[in-house]
């Protein structure tokens, strides 16, 4: 199974430059992700200003909606499980245009 991490927007935490321009997270990688409730992992976040930050994050499982999330306080993501076939179809469609 391939995993995709979708960033959950957070309004309370906003990172800005000295000029006042908002800096937003654009991509998240979690190399040591394990689908275990309360697992502590590293979250590598790349921002819109091309900076990188490593956060200590926690994997959480919500019984009510049957979803996994990873919370690094500044950035949180929802875990989306994809079957390998769907991932390959997506990759092939990106290659062909």
SESE-655428 format. One record per atom (N, C-alpha, C, CB): residue number from 1; residue in one letter; atom name; z, x, y. Coordinates in steps of 0.2 Angstrom, whole numbers, plus 5000, padded with zeros to 4 digits. Glycine has a CB too. Example, Ala and Ser with C-alpha at 12.3 -4.5 7.8 and 13.67 -1.06 7.14 Angstrom:
BEGIN
{atom 1,"A","N",{5039,5066,4972}}
{atom 1,"A","CA",{5039,5062,4978}}
{atom 1,"A","C",{5039,5066,4984}}
{atom 1,"A","CB",{5045,5057,4978}}
{atom 2,"S","N",{5035,5064,4989}}
{atom 2,"S","CA",{5036,5068,4995}}
{atom 2,"S","C",{5039,5064,5000}}
{atom 2,"S","CB",{5029,5070,4997}}
//
This chain:
BEGIN
{atom 1,"X","N",{5000,5004,4994}}
{atom 1,"X","CA",{5000,5000,5000}}
{atom 1,"X","C",{5000,5004,5006}}
{atom 1,"X","CB",{5006,4995,5000}}
{atom 2,"X","N",{4996,5003,5011}}
{atom 2,"X","CA",{4996,5006,5017}}
{atom 2,"X","C",{5000,5002,5022}}
{atom 2,"X","CB",{4989,5006,5020}}
{atom 3,"X","N",{5003,5006,5027}}
{atom 3,"X","CA",{5008,5003,5031}}
{atom 3,"X","C",{5005,5004,5038}}
{atom 3,"X","CB",{5015,5006,5031}}
{atom 4,"X","N",{5006,4999,5042}}
{atom 4,"X","CA",{5004,4999,5049}}
{atom 4,"X","C",{5011,4998,5053}}
{atom 4,"X","CB",{4998,4995,5051}}
{atom 5,"X","N",{5012,5001,5059}}
{atom 5,"X","CA",{5017,5000,5063}}
{atom 5,"X","C",{5015,4997,5070}}
{atom 5,"X","CB",{5022,5006,5064}}
{atom 6,"X","N",{5017,4990,5071}}
{atom 6,"X","CA",{5015,4987,5077}}
{atom 6,"X","C",{5021,4987,5082}}
{atom 6,"X","CB",{5013,4980,5076}}
{atom 7,"X","N",{5020,4990,5088}}
{atom 7,"X","CA",{5025,4991,5093}}
{atom 7,"X","C",{5027,4984,5096}}
{atom 7,"X","CB",{5022,4995,5099}}
{atom 8,"X","N",{5034,4983,5096}}
{atom 8,"X","CA",{5037,4977,5099}}
{atom 8,"X","C",{5038,4978,5106}}
{atom 8,"X","CB",{5043,4975,5095}}
{atom 9,"X","N",{5035,4975,5111}}
{atom 9,"X","CA",{5037,4976,5118}}
{atom 9,"X","C",{5044,4975,5120}}
{atom 9,"X","CB",{5032,4971,5122}}
{atom 10,"X","N",{5047,4979,5124}}
{atom 10,"X","CA",{5053,4979,5126}}
{atom 10,"X","C",{5053,4979,5134}}
{atom 10,"X","CB",{5058,4984,5123}}
{atom 11,"X","N",{5056,4974,5137}}
{atom 11,"X","CA",{5056,4974,5144}}
{atom 11,"X","C",{5062,4977,5147}}
{atom 11,"X","CB",{5056,4966,5146}}
{atom 12,"X","N",{5067,4978,5144}}
{atom 12,"X","CA",{5073,4981,5147}}
{atom 12,"X","C",{5072,4989,5147}}
{atom 12,"X","CB",{5079,4979,5143}}
{atom 13,"X","N",{5068,4992,5144}}
{atom 13,"X","CA",{5067,4999,5144}}
{atom 13,"X","C",{5061,5001,5147}}
{atom 13,"X","CB",{5069,5003,5137}}
{atom 14,"X","N",{5060,5003,5153}}
{atom 14,"X","CA",{5054,5005,5156}}
{atom 14,"X","C",{5054,5013,5158}}
{atom 14,"X","CB",{5052,5001,5162}}
{atom 15,"X","N",{5049,5016,5156}}
{atom 15,"X","CA",{5049,5023,5158}}
{atom 15,"X","C",{5044,5024,5163}}
{atom 15,"X","CB",{5047,5028,5151}}
{atom 16,"X","N",{5045,5028,5168}}
{atom 16,"X","CA",{5041,5028,5174}}
{atom 16,"X","C",{5040,5035,5176}}
{atom 16,"X","CB",{5043,5024,5180}}
{atom 17,"X","N",{5035,5037,5179}}
{atom 17,"X","CA",{5034,5044,5182}}
{atom 17,"X","C",{5036,5044,5189}}
{atom 17,"X","CB",{5026,5046,5182}}
{atom 18,"X","N",{5036,5049,5192}}
{atom 18,"X","CA",{5039,5050,5199}}
{atom 18,"X","C",{5035,5046,5204}}
{atom 18,"X","CB",{5039,5057,5202}}
{atom 19,"X","N",{5028,5044,5202}}
{atom 19,"X","CA",{5024,5040,5207}}
{atom 19,"X","C",{5025,5033,5206}}
{atom 19,"X","CB",{5017,5042,5206}}
{atom 20,"X","N",{5029,5031,5201}}
{atom 20,"X","CA",{5031,5024,5199}}
{atom 20,"X","C",{5026,5021,5194}}
{atom 20,"X","CB",{5030,5020,5206}}
{atom 21,"X","N",{5022,5025,5191}}
{atom 21,"X","CA",{5017,5022,5186}}
{atom 21,"X","C",{5021,5021,5180}}
{atom 21,"X","CB",{5011,5027,5185}}
{atom 22,"X","N",{5020,5015,5176}}
{atom 22,"X","CA",{5023,5014,5170}}
{atom 22,"X","C",{5020,5018,5164}}
{atom 22,"X","CB",{5022,5007,5168}}
{atom 23,"X","N",{5025,5021,5160}}
{atom 23,"X","CA",{5022,5025,5154}}
{atom 23,"X","C",{5024,5020,5148}}
{atom 23,"X","CB",{5026,5032,5154}}
{atom 24,"X","N",{5020,5019,5144}}
{atom 24,"X","CA",{5021,5014,5139}}
{atom 24,"X","C",{5019,5018,5132}}
{atom 24,"X","CB",{5017,5008,5139}}
{atom 25,"X","N",{5023,5016,5127}}
{atom 25,"X","CA",{5021,5019,5120}}
{atom 25,"X","C",{5015,5016,5118}}
{atom 25,"X","CB",{5027,5017,5115}}
{atom 26,"X","N",{5010,5020,5115}}
{atom 26,"X","CA",{5004,5018,5112}}
{atom 26,"X","C",{5003,5019,5105}}
{atom 26,"X","CB",{4998,5022,5116}}
{atom 27,"X","N",{5007,5023,5102}}
{atom 27,"X","CA",{5006,5025,5095}}
{atom 27,"X","C",{5013,5027,5092}}
{atom 27,"X","CB",{5001,5030,5093}}
{atom 28,"X","N",{5014,5025,5086}}
{atom 28,"X","CA",{5021,5027,5082}}
{atom 28,"X","C",{5019,5029,5075}}
{atom 28,"X","CB",{5026,5021,5082}}
{atom 29,"X","N",{5022,5035,5074}}
{atom 29,"X","CA",{5021,5037,5067}}
{atom 29,"X","C",{5029,5038,5064}}
{atom 29,"X","CB",{5017,5044,5067}}
{atom 30,"X","N",{5030,5036,5058}}
{atom 30,"X","CA",{5036,5037,5055}}
{atom 30,"X","C",{5035,5040,5048}}
{atom 30,"X","CB",{5040,5030,5054}}
{atom 31,"X","N",{5035,5047,5048}}
{atom 31,"X","CA",{5033,5051,5042}}
{atom 31,"X","C",{5038,5050,5036}}
{atom 31,"X","CB",{5033,5058,5043}}
{atom 32,"X","N",{5045,5049,5037}}
{atom 32,"X","CA",{5050,5048,5032}}
{atom 32,"X","C",{5052,5041,5031}}
{atom 32,"X","CB",{5056,5053,5033}}
{atom 33,"X","N",{5048,5036,5032}}
{atom 33,"X","CA",{5049,5029,5032}}
{atom 33,"X","C",{5051,5027,5024}}
{atom 33,"X","CB",{5044,5024,5034}}
{atom 34,"X","N",{5056,5024,5023}}
{atom 34,"X","CA",{5058,5021,5017}}
{atom 34,"X","C",{5060,5014,5018}}
{atom 34,"X","CB",{5063,5025,5013}}
{atom 35,"X","N",{5057,5009,5013}}
{atom 35,"X","CA",{5058,5002,5014}}
{atom 35,"X","C",{5065,5001,5011}}
{atom 35,"X","CB",{5053,4998,5011}}
{atom 36,"X","N",{5070,5003,5015}}
{atom 36,"X","CA",{5077,5002,5012}}
{atom 36,"X","C",{5081,5000,5019}}
{atom 36,"X","CB",{5080,5009,5009}}
{atom 37,"X","N",{5085,4995,5018}}
{atom 37,"X","CA",{5089,4992,5024}}
{atom 37,"X","C",{5094,4997,5026}}
{atom 37,"X","CB",{5092,4985,5022}}
{atom 38,"X","N",{5094,4999,5033}}
{atom 38,"X","CA",{5099,5004,5036}}
{atom 38,"X","C",{5097,5011,5035}}
{atom 38,"X","CB",{5106,5002,5034}}
{atom 39,"X","N",{5091,5012,5032}}
{atom 39,"X","CA",{5089,5019,5031}}
{atom 39,"X","C",{5087,5022,5038}}
{atom 39,"X","CB",{5082,5019,5027}}
{atom 40,"X","N",{5090,5028,5039}}
{atom 40,"X","CA",{5089,5032,5045}}
{atom 40,"X","C",{5083,5036,5044}}
{atom 40,"X","CB",{5095,5036,5047}}
{atom 41,"X","N",{5078,5036,5049}}
{atom 41,"X","CA",{5072,5040,5049}}
{atom 41,"X","C",{5070,5043,5056}}
{atom 41,"X","CB",{5066,5035,5046}}
{atom 42,"X","N",{5065,5047,5056}}
{atom 42,"X","CA",{5062,5049,5062}}
{atom 42,"X","C",{5056,5045,5065}}
{atom 42,"X","CB",{5060,5057,5062}}
{atom 43,"X","N",{5056,5043,5071}}
{atom 43,"X","CA",{5051,5040,5074}}
{atom 43,"X","C",{5047,5044,5079}}
{atom 43,"X","CB",{5053,5033,5077}}
{atom 44,"X","N",{5041,5046,5078}}
{atom 44,"X","CA",{5037,5050,5083}}
{atom 44,"X","C",{5033,5045,5087}}
{atom 44,"X","CB",{5033,5055,5079}}
{atom 45,"X","N",{5034,5045,5094}}
{atom 45,"X","CA",{5031,5040,5098}}
{atom 45,"X","C",{5027,5044,5103}}
{atom 45,"X","CB",{5036,5036,5102}}
{atom 46,"X","N",{5020,5042,5103}}
{atom 46,"X","CA",{5016,5045,5109}}
{atom 46,"X","C",{5015,5040,5114}}
{atom 46,"X","CB",{5009,5047,5106}}
{atom 47,"X","N",{5015,5042,5120}}
{atom 47,"X","CA",{5015,5038,5126}}
{atom 47,"X","C",{5009,5038,5130}}
{atom 47,"X","CB",{5021,5040,5131}}
{atom 48,"X","N",{5008,5034,5134}}
{atom 48,"X","CA",{5001,5033,5138}}
{atom 48,"X","C",{5000,5039,5142}}
{atom 48,"X","CB",{5001,5027,5142}}
{atom 49,"X","N",{5005,5043,5144}}
{atom 49,"X","CA",{5004,5049,5148}}
{atom 49,"X","C",{5003,5056,5144}}
{atom 49,"X","CB",{5010,5051,5153}}
{atom 50,"X","N",{5001,5054,5137}}
{atom 50,"X","CA",{5000,5060,5132}}
{atom 50,"X","C",{5006,5064,5130}}
{atom 50,"X","CB",{4995,5064,5135}}
{atom 51,"X","N",{5012,5061,5132}}
{atom 51,"X","CA",{5018,5065,5130}}
{atom 51,"X","C",{5021,5062,5123}}
{atom 51,"X","CB",{5024,5063,5135}}
{atom 52,"X","N",{5025,5066,5119}}
{atom 52,"X","CA",{5027,5064,5113}}
{atom 52,"X","C",{5035,5064,5113}}
{atom 52,"X","CB",{5025,5069,5107}}
{atom 53,"X","N",{5038,5060,5109}}
{atom 53,"X","CA",{5045,5060,5109}}
{atom 53,"X","C",{5047,5058,5102}}
{atom 53,"X","CB",{5048,5055,5114}}
{atom 54,"X","N",{5052,5061,5099}}
{atom 54,"X","CA",{5055,5060,5092}}
{atom 54,"X","C",{5061,5056,5093}}
{atom 54,"X","CB",{5056,5066,5088}}
{atom 55,"X","N",{5062,5050,5090}}
{atom 55,"X","CA",{5068,5046,5091}}
{atom 55,"X","C",{5071,5046,5084}}
{atom 55,"X","CB",{5066,5039,5094}}
{atom 56,"X","N",{5078,5045,5084}}
{atom 56,"X","CA",{5081,5043,5077}}
{atom 56,"X","C",{5081,5036,5077}}
{atom 56,"X","CB",{5088,5047,5077}}
{atom 57,"X","N",{5078,5033,5071}}
{atom 57,"X","CA",{5078,5026,5071}}
{atom 57,"X","C",{5081,5023,5064}}
{atom 57,"X","CB",{5070,5024,5071}}
{atom 58,"X","N",{5082,5017,5064}}
{atom 58,"X","CA",{5085,5013,5058}}
{atom 58,"X","C",{5080,5008,5056}}
{atom 58,"X","CB",{5092,5011,5060}}
{atom 59,"X","N",{5079,5008,5049}}
{atom 59,"X","CA",{5075,5003,5046}}
{atom 59,"X","C",{5079,4996,5045}}
{atom 59,"X","CB",{5072,5005,5039}}
{atom 60,"X","N",{5077,4991,5047}}
{atom 60,"X","CA",{5081,4984,5046}}
{atom 60,"X","C",{5076,4979,5043}}
{atom 60,"X","CB",{5083,4982,5053}}
{atom 61,"X","N",{5080,4975,5039}}
{atom 61,"X","CA",{5076,4970,5035}}
{atom 61,"X","C",{5079,4963,5037}}
{atom 61,"X","CB",{5077,4971,5027}}
{atom 62,"X","N",{5075,4958,5039}}
{atom 62,"X","CA",{5077,4952,5042}}
{atom 62,"X","C",{5076,4947,5036}}
{atom 62,"X","CB",{5074,4950,5048}}
{atom 63,"X","N",{5082,4944,5033}}
{atom 63,"X","CA",{5081,4939,5028}}
{atom 63,"X","C",{5078,4933,5030}}
{atom 63,"X","CB",{5088,4938,5025}}
{atom 64,"X","N",{5079,4931,5036}}
{atom 64,"X","CA",{5077,4924,5038}}
{atom 64,"X","C",{5069,4924,5039}}
{atom 64,"X","CB",{5080,4923,5045}}
{atom 65,"X","N",{5066,4929,5041}}
{atom 65,"X","CA",{5059,4929,5042}}
{atom 65,"X","C",{5055,4934,5037}}
{atom 65,"X","CB",{5056,4930,5049}}
{atom 66,"X","N",{5059,4937,5033}}
{atom 66,"X","CA",{5056,4941,5027}}
{atom 66,"X","C",{5052,4947,5031}}
{atom 66,"X","CB",{5052,4937,5022}}
{atom 67,"X","N",{5055,4950,5036}}
{atom 67,"X","CA",{5051,4956,5039}}
{atom 67,"X","C",{5055,4962,5040}}
{atom 67,"X","CB",{5049,4953,5046}}
{atom 68,"X","N",{5051,4967,5040}}
{atom 68,"X","CA",{5054,4974,5041}}
{atom 68,"X","C",{5053,4976,5048}}
{atom 68,"X","CB",{5052,4979,5035}}
{atom 69,"X","N",{5058,4979,5051}}
{atom 69,"X","CA",{5057,4982,5057}}
{atom 69,"X","C",{5060,4989,5057}}
{atom 69,"X","CB",{5060,4978,5063}}
{atom 70,"X","N",{5058,4993,5062}}
{atom 70,"X","CA",{5061,5000,5063}}
{atom 70,"X","C",{5063,5000,5070}}
{atom 70,"X","CB",{5056,5006,5061}}
{atom 71,"X","N",{5069,5001,5072}}
{atom 71,"X","CA",{5072,5001,5079}}
{atom 71,"X","C",{5074,5008,5081}}
{atom 71,"X","CB",{5077,4996,5079}}
{atom 72,"X","N",{5071,5011,5086}}
{atom 72,"X","CA",{5073,5018,5089}}
{atom 72,"X","C",{5076,5017,5095}}
{atom 72,"X","CB",{5067,5022,5089}}
{atom 73,"X","N",{5078,5011,5097}}
{atom 73,"X","CA",{5082,5009,5103}}
{atom 73,"X","C",{5076,5009,5109}}
{atom 73,"X","CB",{5087,5014,5105}}
{atom 74,"X","N",{5073,5014,5111}}
{atom 74,"X","CA",{5068,5014,5116}}
{atom 74,"X","C",{5062,5011,5114}}
{atom 74,"X","CB",{5066,5021,5118}}
{atom 75,"X","N",{5060,5011,5107}}
{atom 75,"X","CA",{5054,5009,5105}}
{atom 75,"X","C",{5056,5005,5098}}
{atom 75,"X","CB",{5049,5014,5104}}
{atom 76,"X","N",{5053,4999,5097}}
{atom 76,"X","CA",{5054,4996,5090}}
{atom 76,"X","C",{5048,4994,5087}}
{atom 76,"X","CB",{5059,4990,5091}}
{atom 77,"X","N",{5047,4994,5081}}
{atom 77,"X","CA",{5040,4992,5078}}
{atom 77,"X","C",{5042,4987,5072}}
{atom 77,"X","CB",{5037,4998,5075}}
{atom 78,"X","N",{5037,4983,5071}}
{atom 78,"X","CA",{5036,4979,5065}}
{atom 78,"X","C",{5032,4982,5060}}
{atom 78,"X","CB",{5034,4971,5067}}
{atom 79,"X","N",{5034,4982,5054}}
{atom 79,"X","CA",{5031,4985,5048}}
{atom 79,"X","C",{5026,4980,5045}}
{atom 79,"X","CB",{5035,4988,5043}}
{atom 80,"X","N",{5019,4981,5045}}
{atom 80,"X","CA",{5014,4977,5043}}
{atom 80,"X","C",{5012,4980,5036}}
{atom 80,"X","CB",{5009,4976,5048}}
{atom 81,"X","N",{5013,4977,5031}}
{atom 81,"X","CA",{5010,4979,5024}}
{atom 81,"X","C",{5003,4977,5023}}
{atom 81,"X","CB",{5014,4977,5018}}
{atom 82,"X","N",{4999,4982,5022}}
{atom 82,"X","CA",{4992,4981,5020}}
{atom 82,"X","C",{4990,4983,5013}}
{atom 82,"X","CB",{4987,4984,5026}}
{atom 83,"X","N",{4986,4979,5010}}
{atom 83,"X","CA",{4984,4982,5003}}
{atom 83,"X","C",{4978,4987,5005}}
{atom 83,"X","CB",{4981,4976,4999}}
{atom 84,"X","N",{4978,4992,5000}}
{atom 84,"X","CA",{4973,4997,5000}}
{atom 84,"X","C",{4966,4994,5002}}
{atom 84,"X","CB",{4973,5001,4994}}
{atom 85,"X","N",{4964,4989,4998}}
{atom 85,"X","CA",{4957,4986,4999}}
{atom 85,"X","C",{4956,4984,5006}}
{atom 85,"X","CB",{4956,4980,4994}}
{atom 86,"X","N",{4961,4981,5009}}
{atom 86,"X","CA",{4960,4978,5016}}
{atom 86,"X","C",{4960,4984,5021}}
{atom 86,"X","CB",{4966,4974,5018}}
{atom 87,"X","N",{4964,4990,5020}}
{atom 87,"X","CA",{4963,4996,5024}}
{atom 87,"X","C",{4957,4999,5023}}
{atom 87,"X","CB",{4969,5000,5022}}
{atom 88,"X","N",{4954,4999,5017}}
{atom 88,"X","CA",{4947,5003,5016}}
{atom 88,"X","C",{4942,4998,5020}}
{atom 88,"X","CB",{4946,5003,5009}}
{atom 89,"X","N",{4942,4992,5019}}
{atom 89,"X","CA",{4937,4988,5023}}
{atom 89,"X","C",{4938,4989,5030}}
{atom 89,"X","CB",{4939,4980,5021}}
{atom 90,"X","N",{4944,4989,5033}}
{atom 90,"X","CA",{4945,4990,5040}}
{atom 90,"X","C",{4942,4997,5042}}
{atom 90,"X","CB",{4952,4990,5042}}
{atom 91,"X","N",{4943,5002,5038}}
{atom 91,"X","CA",{4940,5009,5039}}
{atom 91,"X","C",{4933,5009,5039}}
{atom 91,"X","CB",{4943,5014,5034}}
{atom 92,"X","N",{4930,5006,5034}}
{atom 92,"X","CA",{4923,5006,5034}}
{atom 92,"X","C",{4919,5002,5039}}
{atom 92,"X","CB",{4921,5002,5027}}
{atom 93,"X","N",{4923,4996,5042}}
{atom 93,"X","CA",{4920,4993,5047}}
{atom 93,"X","C",{4920,4997,5054}}
{atom 93,"X","CB",{4924,4986,5048}}
{atom 94,"X","N",{4925,5001,5054}}
{atom 94,"X","CA",{4926,5005,5060}}
{atom 94,"X","C",{4920,5010,5060}}
{atom 94,"X","CB",{4933,5008,5061}}
{atom 95,"X","N",{4919,5013,5054}}
{atom 95,"X","CA",{4914,5018,5054}}
{atom 95,"X","C",{4907,5016,5055}}
{atom 95,"X","CB",{4914,5021,5047}}
{atom 96,"X","N",{4905,5009,5053}}
{atom 96,"X","CA",{4899,5007,5054}}
{atom 96,"X","C",{4897,5004,5061}}
{atom 96,"X","CB",{4897,5001,5049}}
{atom 97,"X","N",{4903,5003,5065}}
{atom 97,"X","CA",{4902,5000,5072}}
{atom 97,"X","C",{4905,4994,5073}}
{atom 97,"X","CB",{4895,5000,5073}}
//
